[in-house]
Amino acid sequence: QPELPVILLTAYASVETAIEALKNGAFDYLSKPFKVDEMLDTVKRAIESSRNAAAAAVADPNAPLRYQFENLIATNSTMLQVCEMIQRVGPTAATVLINGESGTGKEVIARTIHNTSPRKDKPWVAVNCAALPENLLESEMFGHVKGAFTGAVVDKEGLFETANGGTLFLDEIASLPLLLQSKLLRVLQEKEIRRVGGNKSITVDVRVIAASNSNLEQLVAQGTFRADLYYRFAVITLDIPALRDRPEDILPLARHFIRAETAGMKTHPALSQEAPTCLWPTPGPATCASWRTPSSTPSPSCSQTPSLRICCRRASLPAPAKTRRSKPPHRPPRPAPRSKASSNPRRKSIWSRSSPPPTATRRRPPRPSR
């Protein structure tokens, strides 16, 4: 029974043991001595995951994809391995590190992990660490109390408290400063946070999924990223290939994007026979995000409407309606403004326009006689 879920019990719990167990196909691992309630909950999750996988296979037995996830299209062998790891690590509480170029769909992978976990009905919080100012990172992550700094007029919850019970996705973690890295490491170890300016520790239950488009191992060697924090994040590592490295996924992604962009249309466009040749290679960076971005300049073999760099049949797309510009209503010309002198017909100027009015002359007093 190759689909039978396996739960590993070990007395020597470590990060290396957990990684090795999950890579070899274990559903989850427990350390001895274990709690009975925890073990029963793990067994229930394993049974539920096995039933969901069997139900997905029965619902669509002819599906070309082995794993059916929302908004996750995969036919490439490397992406199928990623989907297999998602199915294994999703029901667990392990921290996941996702590596890949910008636009490869790291947040989609993280959201899929959240949706396949027991926390799917709990909060999902995503934050781009590179987009936050460095002086506000600690306050955004852990919150602050009233009067902690200038402008802190009320108590504020941080992202960890907002995501309590759910999943927190940290994108671009390579941009975190070293001071915040040490505080984040303590949160991952102790499951406690302390607001800025506060003295009370707050317990949080948050699953952290991190992503980076940089090589963190090189940053560790350069001293710009903490090694202990890297190993805390890299309990499970997923490497997402770029679209240029998995050309098998281009046509399935094209069909998926067409369905998503034309959801409200009466007639849905279809791919033409020239689609495989004009979709690849594409100029520019070959990532899902840049490839999906609509282009305002249509290609000669595409429709005259803005396209997704997808060659579609012209007959499938509705013809754009030709609208005529309505002419403005005819209005009589406005009369020229009249001067004040000519505005009143009874009032006439005594001076003609040709001769200017005379200027007043000052008479000299007569000289006294001697």
ChimeraX attribute file (.defattr): number of C-alpha atoms within 10 A of each C-alpha:
attribute: neighborCount
match mode: 1-to-1
recipient: residues
	/A:1	4
	/A:2	6
	/A:3	9
	/A:4	12
	/A:5	17
	/A:6	16
	/A:7	18
	/A:8	14
	/A:9	15
	/A:10	15
	/A:11	10
	/A:12	11
	/A:13	13
	/A:14	10
	/A:15	15
	/A:16	10
	/A:17	15
	/A:18	22
	/A:19	17
	/A:20	13
	/A:21	17
	/A:22	21
	/A:23	15
	/A:24	9
	/A:25	18
	/A:26	18
	/A:27	24
	/A:28	23
	/A:29	19
	/A:30	18
	/A:31	14
	/A:32	10
	/A:33	9
	/A:34	12
	/A:35	10
	/A:36	9
	/A:37	9
	/A:38	11
	/A:39	15
	/A:40	11
	/A:41	11
	/A:42	19
	/A:43	17
	/A:44	12
	/A:45	19
	/A:46	21
	/A:47	13
	/A:48	13
	/A:49	20
	/A:50	14
	/A:51	12
	/A:52	13
	/A:53	15
	/A:54	12
	/A:55	12
	/A:56	15
	/A:57	16
	/A:58	10
	/A:59	9
	/A:60	11
	/A:61	11
	/A:62	9
	/A:63	11
	/A:64	11
	/A:65	16
	/A:66	16
	/A:67	19
	/A:68	16
	/A:69	18
	/A:70	10
	/A:71	15
	/A:72	16
	/A:73	18
	/A:74	24
	/A:75	18
	/A:76	17
	/A:77	11
	/A:78	15
	/A:79	19
	/A:80	16
	/A:81	14
	/A:82	19
	/A:83	23
	/A:84	16
	/A:85	18
	/A:86	23
	/A:87	20
	/A:88	22
	/A:89	24
	/A:90	23
	/A:91	23
	/A:92	21
	/A:93	16
	/A:94	20
	/A:95	18
	/A:96	24
	/A:97	26
	/A:98	22
	/A:99	21
	/A:100	18
	/A:101	19
	/A:102	17
	/A:103	18
	/A:104	20
	/A:105	21
	/A:106	23
	/A:107	18
	/A:108	13
	/A:109	22
	/A:110	25
	/A:111	22
	/A:112	20
	/A:113	25
	/A:114	26
	/A:115	19
	/A:116	19
	/A:117	22
	/A:118	15
	/A:119	20
	/A:120	18
	/A:121	11
	/A:122	15
	/A:123	16
	/A:124	20
	/A:125	17
	/A:126	18
	/A:127	17
	/A:128	13
	/A:129	19
	/A:130	15
	/A:131	11
	/A:132	14
	/A:133	10
	/A:134	14
	/A:135	8
	/A:136	10
	/A:137	18
	/A:138	20
	/A:139	19
	/A:140	20
	/A:141	21
	/A:142	23
	/A:143	23
	/A:144	23
	/A:145	19
	/A:146	15
	/A:147	14
	/A:148	16
	/A:149	11
	/A:150	7
	/A:151	8
	/A:152	12
	/A:153	12
	/A:154	11
	/A:155	15
	/A:156	17
	/A:157	16
	/A:158	20
	/A:159	20
	/A:160	27
	/A:161	20
	/A:162	19
	/A:163	21
	/A:164	18
	/A:165	19
	/A:166	23
	/A:167	28
	/A:168	25
	/A:169	25
	/A:170	20
	/A:171	23
	/A:172	19
	/A:173	23
	/A:174	21
	/A:175	18
	/A:176	17
	/A:177	14
	/A:178	14
	/A:179	9
	/A:180	13
	/A:181	19
	/A:182	14
	/A:183	15
	/A:184	19
	/A:185	17
	/A:186	13
	/A:187	18
	/A:188	19
	/A:189	10
	/A:190	10
	/A:191	16
	/A:192	17
	/A:193	22
	/A:194	18
	/A:195	22
	/A:196	21
	/A:197	14
	/A:198	14
	/A:199	9
	/A:200	10
	/A:201	11
	/A:202	13
	/A:203	15
	/A:204	19
	/A:205	16
	/A:206	24
	/A:207	23
	/A:208	21
	/A:209	25
	/A:210	25
	/A:211	26
	/A:212	19
	/A:213	17
	/A:214	16
	/A:215	11
	/A:216	19
	/A:217	14
	/A:218	11
	/A:219	15
	/A:220	15
	/A:221	11
	/A:222	10
	/A:223	11
	/A:224	15
	/A:225	22
	/A:226	19
	/A:227	15
	/A:228	13
	/A:229	18
	/A:230	19
	/A:231	14
	/A:232	17
	/A:233	22
	/A:234	20
	/A:235	18
	/A:236	22
	/A:237	17
	/A:238	20
	/A:239	16
	/A:240	18
	/A:241	18
	/A:242	18
	/A:243	20
	/A:244	16
	/A:245	13
	/A:246	15
	/A:247	14
	/A:248	14
	/A:249	16
	/A:250	21
	/A:251	16
	/A:252	15
	/A:253	19
	/A:254	22
	/A:255	14
	/A:256	14
	/A:257	16
	/A:258	20
	/A:259	15
	/A:260	11
	/A:261	13
	/A:262	13
	/A:263	11
	/A:264	9
	/A:265	11
	/A:266	9
	/A:267	12
	/A:268	15
	/A:269	20
	/A:270	19
	/A:271	16
	/A:272	15
	/A:273	11
	/A:274	14
	/A:275	19
	/A:276	15
	/A:277	10
	/A:278	15
	/A:279	18
	/A:280	15
	/A:281	11
	/A:282	12
	/A:283	8
	/A:284	8
	/A:285	15
	/A:286	18
	/A:287	18
	/A:288	17
	/A:289	13
	/A:290	14
	/A:291	22
	/A:292	17
	/A:293	11
	/A:294	14
	/A:295	14
	/A:296	12
	/A:297	12
	/A:298	17
	/A:299	16
	/A:300	8
	/A:301	15
	/A:302	21
	/A:303	20
	/A:304	15
	/A:305	16
	/A:306	14
	/A:307	20
	/A:308	21
	/A:309	22
	/A:310	30
	/A:311	25
	/A:312	22
	/A:313	17
	/A:314	16
	/A:315	11
	/A:316	14
	/A:317	18
	/A:318	14
	/A:319	11
	/A:320	8
	/A:321	6
	/A:322	6
	/A:323	6
	/A:324	6
	/A:325	6
	/A:326	6
	/A:327	6
	/A:328	6
	/A:329	6
	/A:330	6
	/A:331	6
	/A:332	6
	/A:333	6
	/A:334	6
	/A:335	6
	/A:336	6
	/A:337	7
	/A:338	9
	/A:339	8
	/A:340	8
	/A:341	11
	/A:342	11
	/A:343	11
	/A:344	10
	/A:345	7
	/A:346	8
	/A:347	10
	/A:348	11
	/A:349	9
	/A:350	7
	/A:351	10
	/A:352	9
	/A:353	8
	/A:354	6
	/A:355	7
	/A:356	8
	/A:357	10
	/A:358	7
	/A:359	6
	/A:360	6
	/A:361	6
	/A:362	6
	/A:363	6
	/A:364	6
	/A:365	6
	/A:366	6
	/A:367	6
	/A:368	5
	/A:369	4
	/A:370	3
